[in-house]
């Protein structure tokens, strides 16, 4: 089971976006990275290109780049604080819980 899942709210704890919060859009478990909306926004310059009969002009595209899992911390929905994640078994299934307020996360 993963500590951070798609749809979770996380807070950045290291790097240029320190302190910012956002929702996880994508988890890349093999690379230990997550894509968080509004965090680590990069710009890419794209050339003009021909797609079928359409001509797409040159442009600068902004996108959310992946950030390492060690640089984000889960925000507990009940206490609204960045917290570490623990695991426990409830009714025979494994659930995540907040280490600060001890509430179940899912």
Long-range contacts (C-beta under 8 A, 24 or more apart in sequence): 1-87, 1-94, 1-96, 2-27, 2-29, 3-69, 3-74, 3-85, 3-96, 4-34, 4-69, 4-72, 4-74, 4-85, 5-106, 8-74, 8-75, 9-74, 9-75, 9-77, 10-34, 10-36, 10-72, 10-73, 10-74, 10-75, 10-82, 11-72, 11-73, 11-75, 11-82, 12-36, 12-39, 12-67, 12-71, 12-72, 13-71, 13-72, 13-73, 13-82, 14-70, 14-71, 15-40, 15-67, 15-71, 16-40, 17-67, 21-75, 25-64, 26-66, 28-66, 31-66, 32-68, 32-69, 32-70, 33-66, 33-67, 33-68, 33-69, 34-66, 34-67, 34-69, 34-72, 35-64, 35-65, 35-66, 35-67, 36-64, 36-67, 36-72, 37-64, 38-64, 39-64, 39-67, 40-64, 40-65, 40-66, 40-67, 41-65, 74-105, 76-100, 76-101, 76-103, 76-105, 77-105, 78-103, 79-103
